[in-house]
Amino acid sequence: MRWSLPQFVVILAVALTVWLWPSIFGGKVLMPLDLLGLTPPFSEGAQGGAHNELIGDMLYENLAWKTLQRDCVLNGEWPLWNPDSFCGHPLYATGQTSTFYPPNLILVLVPLPYGYVIYSWLHLLAGGVFMYLFLRRIGVGGFGASIGGVMFAMSTSFALRLIWPMLLGTAIWLPLMLWWLDFTADTWTPRRALAGVFGGAVLFALPLVAGFFEIAFYMLVACGLYALVLGLRVARRERDLGAGLGYWAKAGGVTLLAAGLSAPQLLPFLEVMKLNVRTGEVTYARARELAMTWPEAITFAVPDALGNPSRHQQFDLAGRQWVPIKSSIGADFHYFGPKNYVESTHYLGILPLAFVAMSVIAPGRRRLYFWGLLVLSLALAFVTPVYGWLFNLVPGFDQVRSPWRWTLLTMLACTYLAAIGADAWYHRMTAAPGRFLRVAATLKVIALAVLVAALAVLLFRPEPVIRLAGRIMSADARAAGTFATPADLAGLLWINAARFAIFALAATILVALAYWRRWGSAGVAVASFLGVALTALDLGQATHDFNTHADPALLQQRPPIVQHLQEAQAESPEPVRIGRFGWQDKFRPNLPMLFGLQDVGGYDSIILTSFARYLQAIEPQKLLIYNLVENIEKPAALDSPLCALLNIRYLLSVGPVKHPDYEKVDVPGNLGLYRLKPDKQVPRAFLVGRVDRVLDLDEAIAVMKTGRIDVRTQAVVQTVPGGEAGLVDPFPGPAGSARMVNYRPSRVRIETTAAGRQFLVLCDVYYPGWEAYIDGARHRIMVTDGIFRGVSVPAGKHTVEFRFEPSRLGIGTALSLSSLAVLMVAAVVHRLGRRDHWPEPHLPSA
């Protein structure tokens, strides 16, 4: 059997379809909608618990973001600003919304959340094909490339991270980027200096616009090291250092042009990264605490070595039956890793690991590079001093909490090594085996068979396993705190050992075939097919039930409290913003976005420092470390003038809200709804007749917290000394009126009427890029009351419009178009250069 690309594509497509079957043909959706039922108001009447609480980001972040993006696009508006969380947030700037990533259109054109399985299936298939093409490019045979392609596409690096579509959209391009670098090096000549530049720049830009910049950085490190090696090869091949320098210049130029193409996403991210509350959060000492640990390394070979949050039954070894889990902490699953399962699991598959071992003596054109990448990636994941160099040199590393994600490059290195090991085995199948190798292979099979038999015996004599479990619990506090008894841990140990032993025996038998006899073409075809199938089966079984396939009807729930808020929103002349009271978890942040509701809280890895500090001045924020702004817990916080400007109309609470300004709304359900009394409400937009100057946020907060000013009639603006002059008339008359006539994510229109010049306050968060227009003419917008927007409005009737027109986006678009123009010129010049070197056409004689 000759392994070809079409054959590989069919096999991988079938494997991915089987793996994702419930959401492709089973009527489900690849979305953890069952998590809705964990908290009020959706928990009333919910049946059972959730399949996997760990993957909530797909619901709480991605579905919410994509819902807003989709609504914006369908309404003819760029999805740039999120008015529904954090009192306003730069949606596009954070990157993880993948606003400019072309395949993101799948999630706009296909009804949500059905599009997620299509997006995931296509990206995983593409990633496998890209890996196949790269491996073939660097000399790996068809079978080895097929093993590598399946290993890459179905790896736990992706399978466990479908919760982050932006990670998938970023990482799958890495093999194709390496392919481009390798092809360019092999075909490098000065005459071909511009060949492939256009395609290379577009290719290198895609991971950047996909938006997971941490992963994109790791990919660029891998590509940079690969280009370094290839440049040295070019110089040696041409016996000219200038040739190597020319190759490096081309690779560097393409990377810069890719950055230019992605500038509409890259520049806003670099801006918001500086404003993130995480800035400076992670010290090098803290990074070392977050490093990968040696117990986690076991998961390279045993995926559930530390437990699994998606498995809710345990094997009762003594009774030889499956029973529901009830851990010592009350959870319905067992997990005792130092980090969560997604970040602590790095399973590579048993047969691929066997092929990695064989790669030690297998030939390969890029062996040294990938062995070096393997060592480097592990050194970074374990936070050795090598990590310290990057930490001190690369801006933004003080915001990264996840050094273990460098194992993406570990998986890449092992994919190549497994591929060349698989090729060596494939060619060995037709070679005559020696007696020593035959005996050694047989002994390995026997050893694994003995292990399987021993595990079968332990099924009936479990005492040794239970004693081992007891010793582990005595030595590991996390294990002791997770398992109720050693017998519970013993069941997990036995199941993990059995899974490992079965796949190890199957892999060992398959490998041994090459050493038992010489096989003909039919035997090689069958054995190689079994090798690819076993790899897919192994990787698939490790993660097949990790992701939730949920009933789409769960998203159609409208509890009475949600219906009431939607009706209140429809009747209100301005948006209704909600808040939460009490420590209990309820209507999780970002979920209100799914129902068109605005929220003081939010959930995002980027939270503006100014907003976080403003909230801290009202009440300490306990959940910022988890990227959350959620509850108000103290009644006194509701008395703060800063809280009044948050424009909270309704409070959600599990318990009673004992505050005179709030009245209970009679709505059935397990979550209370409290409305701020009308006479206590601060409008979303209002005019004030007096303005005081402050220099910065701290001074603004201090002034407002003193209670010296009434925030309903007076504002503080951040400006230089004297900058407040002329913002309002010196002798203010009665307060004018401000009526909101149109509210869209990136544009707010307000009609004002006043007898004199007054100052308009809009209680939405200010961010660079917001501009104010009065009757179509631009006016200076000012940071008001610490974090909000304001503008001075003259007497009379006027239309004031706030528009989000970020300059970074404009500059980025100009850079992108300029880069595109350079690339087009380069393509034309290269084409004309090729034409100049075409041979003269042969003309027939007269």
Disulfide bonds with the S-S distance in Angstrom:
none
